[in-house]
Amino acid sequence: MSTAAVATAWTARSYAAVIGANDRIRVGVIGCGGMAQGHMRSLVRVREQDNFEFTAVCDLYDKRRTIANEITGGKIYQRHQDLLADQNVDYVLIATPEHRHFDVAMDALKAGKHIYLEKPMTRTTEEGKKLVAAVKASPLKLQVGVQGTSDMSYITASKYVADGTLGDIVMAQIDYSRNYSDEGDFWAYEIDADAKPGVNIDWQSWLGSAPKRPYDADRFFRWRRYWDYSNGISSDLYIHRVTRLIKAMNLGYPEYAVGVGGKYHFKTSKAEIPDTFNIMLDYPNGPTVNLVSSMANGEPIKHMIRGSKATLFFTREGFDIIPEKYMEKEMKPINYKKEGREDVVLHHRNLMTVIRKGGDLNCDVDLGLKAVVACEMGTQSFRQRRYMRWDSRAQKIAKL
């Protein structure tokens, strides 16, 4: 759907969907798997104090629709188009597999709904550019589901970066690692033996624009492991981490990227994606950002931003800024105790507050697109085994 079509659709609906400061927000859920169920179970506890209610739920698998209804009491739909036509829905949580984020979000905008869109914002940069344009052509709000940005450490860190406290920013590093060795495979979620395409699963609708193929239970329940639906570690895990660093350092788009890794441990896994994957991103005039991950070793690295004057270390409590030795007489260490936290309730609450009263989203579409570009550049580099660059004129990923 074009940006013009979304704008026209919104105009046709006038401002009936505008929500007042004291109005109750009516929420629909599209995609009711494990991630969405986590959202719903957390949110039902605060729906009265936050003045919202669940009015509709939707999934292409019957069992998940039933579970979502039991959690929320929302009206059941199979097709997301039918949920979006429900006038008792103001706001949708989209928690589908990644390959459906773009088309479902565009449909939601056309229907005049505010959106909480699980990460990554889109699977590809080109989809992301179209979605950003569509959101900006409407008065609707879209929050990208990187709930770590509701931890105020990152926006606070950006002030120290901007005012020169750290000096010239030269490098940053962050990781997201796990170890599935005791399970014998990674991201091998349980396959429900009751699932049957054409009986209780709409497989063809689930595929969306992905290549058509016969039903495959591994792909349905473990879609993160396949390139048709996800970019694996990059789009599922790194998207959380790089978004925070982009926010903390006020970064734009990377100039260059390289992605390396492979299936080094789970060598017989059906997964197409690597179990170990690392990305290096060079931003114009610095810094270099290192993203580190393995599904076969969970030992973390320090999350930090290195500057010529000081280093900022992110901690569970906030962050510490430690001066370089030559700066110790001129600068004292700084300790920041965080406000907020990585929490889906806080992230939804931020979106609802902006809808009602205005203000800034913690993870808006501009930030969402920057993170998608960074992760996709690394993924394309790995898959093509070549250096990738950002073509700033054409606003697209290109070969070096």
PEVENJO-V6953 format. One record per backbone hydrogen bond with DSSP energy under -1.0 kcal/mol. NH is the residue of the N-H (numbers start at 1). CO is the residue of the C=O. Records with the same first field share a line. If there is no record, write none. Layout:
# PEVENJO-V6953
NH->CO  CO
This chain:
# PEVENJO-V6953
6->2
7->3
8->4
9->5
10->6
11->7
12->8
13->10
14->11
16->13
18->15
23->20
25->51
27->53
28->91
29->56
30->93
31->58
37->33
38->34
39->35
40->36
41->37
42->38
43->39
44->40
46->43
50->46
52->47
53->25
55->27
56->27
57->75
58->29
59->77
62->200
65->61
66->62
67->63
68->64
69->65
70->66
71->67
72->68
73->69
75->55
77->57
83->79
84->80
85->81
86->83
89->86
90->26
91->26
92->114
93->28
94->116
95->30
100->97
101->98
104->100
105->101
106->102
107->103
108->104
109->105
110->106
111->107
112->109
113->108
114->90
115->141
116->92
117->143
118->94
128->124
129->125
130->126
131->127
132->128
133->129
134->130
135->131
136->132
137->133
138->135
143->115
144->363
145->117
146->144
149->146
150->147
151->148
152->339
154->151
156->152
157->153
158->154
159->156
160->156
161->157
162->158
163->159
164->161
165->160
167->164
170->306
171->306
172->288
173->304
174->290
176->292
178->294
180->295
183->180
189->187
195->192
198->201
199->196
200->196
201->196
202->60
203->201
206->202
207->203
208->204
210->207
220->216
221->217
222->218
225->222
226->223
229->226
230->226
234->231
236->232
237->233
238->233
240->237
241->237
242->238
243->239
244->240
245->241
246->242
247->243
248->244
249->245
251->246
255->282
256->282
257->388
258->280
260->278
262->276
264->262
267->265
269->266
272->225
273->225
276->262
277->293
278->260
279->291
280->258
281->289
282->256
283->287
286->283
288->170
289->281
290->172
291->279
292->174
295->275
297->178
304->173
305->312
306->171
307->310
308->168
309->166
310->166
311->322
312->305
313->320
314->303
315->318
319->336
320->313
321->334
322->311
324->309
327->324
328->325
331->327
334->321
336->319
338->317
343->341
347->343
348->344
349->345
350->346
351->347
352->348
353->349
354->350
355->351
356->352
357->353
358->354
368->364
369->365
370->366
371->367
372->368
373->369
374->370
375->371
376->372
377->373
378->374
379->375
380->376
381->377
382->378
383->379
384->380
385->381
386->381
388->257
389->398
390->255
391->396
392->390
395->391
396->391
398->389
400->387
